[in-house]
Amino acid sequence: MAANTATAATLQGATFTYFPMPGRGETVRLLLALGHVAFTDNRVPGKDWGALKPSTPWGQMPFLTLRDGRTLAQARAVARFVAQHVGMYPADFYQAARVDELLDALEDIGGINGVGRGKEQAEKEADRLAAVSPGGKIHALLTKIDAFIGEHGDGAGHSVGNALTVADVHVFSVTSNLGSGFFDGV
C-alpha cells in the first residue's frame, strides 16, 4: 500500500476543520501527517461553532476542504478518502472490507459518552467505570476488537493484514481518546 504521489497531491493544501481536541478528527489529522500532506489544521473554538455550523455540509464537524473548494464531511468518509490517497487503505476488496468492519466497530466505543448521561457526577463516573471494566459493555467491545485484531492482523502490530492502514491509526486514536481523561470516570 504505497501512496500514489499523484493522488496524494490532491490533498496538498487542503483544510481540515474540527474542534481543538482529538475526538472524531484525530484519525484524519494523523493520516494527513503520516502521509506527509501539507494541510491547514483549522481548529474551531467552541465559541465560534454556532456561527460556522449552518455553513457546514451536515451541520457537523469534522470536514475536509480541498484546494479546489470541494468539501467532504463525516469523519469516517474523510478518513477513508485520505487513507486511500496516502496509501493507507487496502486495494484488496476483502482486506478493505475488514478495515471498514473494524472502523465501524470502533465507532461503537463512542457510546461511552452516553453512559450515565443525566445522572449526578459521581453516579455517572461510576457507570462509566463499570462500562469499561470487566463485565461492562465497552470492555466487552474492546475484548471483541482485540480478538478481531488477533485474527485479522499480522501479530506484528497491524490490525488488518501486514501493513499500516487507517484501521491501525483509528484504533490508536479511539483508544487514546477513551483513556485520555476526556470521558470523566474512565
C-alpha positions in Angstrom: 0.0 0.0 0.0 2.2 2.8 -1.2 0.9 6.3 -1.6 0.3 7.3 -5.1 2.0 10.7 -5.4 -0.5 11.9 -7.9 -3.4 11.2 -5.7 -1.7 12.3 -2.5 -1.1 15.6 -4.3 -4.9 16.1 -4.3 -4.7 16.6 -0.6 -1.8 19.1 -0.5 -3.1 22.5 0.7 -6.4 21.1 2.0 -8.0 22.4 5.1 -9.2 20.1 7.8 -11.8 21.7 10.1 -12.6 20.4 13.6 -12.6 21.4 17.2 -9.3 21.9 19.1 -9.4 18.4 20.5 -8.6 14.9 19.2 -12.2 13.4 19.2 -13.6 12.5 15.8 -10.9 14.4 13.9 -7.7 12.9 15.2 -7.6 10.0 12.8 -7.7 12.3 9.8 -5.1 14.6 11.3 -2.8 11.6 11.9 -3.4 10.2 8.4 -2.5 13.6 6.8 0.6 13.8 9.0 1.7 10.2 8.3 1.1 10.8 4.6 3.3 13.9 4.6 0.5 16.1 3.5 0.8 19.9 4.0 -2.6 20.9 5.2 -4.2 23.7 7.3 -5.5 22.3 10.6 -8.4 24.7 11.2 -9.3 24.2 14.9 -12.6 25.9 15.6 -13.1 27.0 19.2 -16.5 26.1 20.8 -17.4 29.8 21.0 -17.2 30.0 17.2 -19.0 26.8 16.3 -22.6 28.2 16.4 -21.7 30.7 13.6 -20.0 28.1 11.5 -22.5 25.3 11.9 -25.1 26.4 9.3 -22.5 26.6 6.6 -21.2 23.0 7.1 -22.3 20.1 4.9 -24.2 18.2 7.6 -24.3 20.8 10.4 -21.4 18.8 12.0 -17.6 18.6 12.1 -15.1 17.4 11.0 -14.9 18.2 7.3 -12.2 18.5 4.7 -12.0 21.2 2.1 -9.7 20.6 -0.8 -7.7 23.3 -2.5 -10.3 23.5 -5.3 -13.1 24.2 -2.8 -14.8 20.8 -2.8 -15.8 19.7 0.7 -16.1 16.2 2.1 -17.7 15.6 5.5 -18.3 12.8 8.0 -15.3 11.6 9.9 -15.1 8.0 8.6 -15.7 9.1 5.0 -13.0 11.7 5.2 -10.6 9.2 6.9 -11.2 6.6 4.2 -10.7 9.3 1.5 -7.4 10.5 3.0 -6.2 6.9 3.7 -6.8 6.0 0.0 -4.8 9.0 -1.1 -1.9 8.4 1.2 -1.6 4.6 0.6 -3.1 3.5 3.9 -6.2 1.8 2.6 -6.1 -1.7 1.1 -6.6 -2.2 -2.6 -7.8 -5.7 -2.0 -11.6 -5.5 -1.6 -11.7 -8.2 1.2 -9.0 -6.5 3.2 -10.7 -3.2 2.7 -13.9 -4.6 4.0 -12.1 -5.9 7.1 -10.7 -2.5 7.6 -14.2 -1.0 7.3 -15.5 -3.6 9.7 -13.0 -2.6 12.3 -13.7 1.1 11.8 -17.4 0.6 12.3 -16.8 -1.5 15.4 -14.6 1.2 16.8 -17.4 3.8 16.3 -19.4 2.0 19.0 -16.8 2.8 21.6 -18.1 6.4 21.4 -21.2 5.1 23.2 -19.3 5.7 26.4 -20.3 9.3 26.1 -24.0 8.4 26.7 -23.2 6.2 29.7 -24.5 7.9 32.9 -26.0 10.9 31.0 -28.3 12.9 33.1 -27.1 11.4 36.4 -25.2 13.1 39.2 -21.5 13.4 38.5 -20.4 10.6 40.9 -23.0 8.2 39.6 -22.1 9.0 36.0 -18.5 8.3 36.7 -19.3 5.1 38.4 -21.4 4.0 35.5 -18.6 4.8 33.0 -16.0 3.0 35.1 -18.3 -0.1 35.1 -18.8 0.1 31.3 -15.0 -0.1 30.7 -14.4 -2.7 33.5 -14.7 -6.5 33.0 -18.3 -7.3 32.5 -19.1 -3.8 31.1 -20.4 -3.1 27.6 -17.3 -1.1 26.4 -15.0 -3.7 28.0 -16.8 -6.4 26.1 -16.5 -4.5 22.8 -12.8 -3.8 23.4 -12.3 -7.6 24.0 -14.0 -8.3 20.7 -11.9 -5.7 18.9 -8.7 -7.3 20.4 -9.8 -10.7 19.2 -10.6 -9.3 15.7 -7.1 -7.8 15.5 -5.6 -11.1 16.7 -7.5 -12.9 13.9 -7.0 -10.4 11.0 -3.8 -8.7 11.9 -0.3 -10.0 11.4 0.7 -10.2 15.1 3.3 -7.6 14.5 1.2 -4.5 15.3 -1.1 -4.3 12.3 -4.8 -4.5 12.9 -5.7 -5.9 9.5 -3.2 -7.5 7.2 0.5 -6.8 7.3 0.8 -3.1 6.6 -0.1 0.1 8.3 -3.7 1.1 7.5 -6.3 3.6 8.5 -7.6 0.8 10.9 -4.3 1.0 12.9 -4.5 4.8 13.1 -8.1 4.7 14.2 -7.5 2.0 16.8 -4.8 4.2 18.2 -6.9 7.4 18.0 -10.1 5.9 19.6 -8.4 4.0 22.4 -6.2 7.0 23.2 -9.3 9.2 23.3 -11.1 6.7 25.5 -8.3 6.8 28.1 -7.4 10.4 27.8 -9.5 11.8 30.6 -12.0 13.4 28.2 -14.7 10.9 29.4 -14.9 11.6 33.1 -15.0 8.4 35.1 -12.9 6.4 32.6 
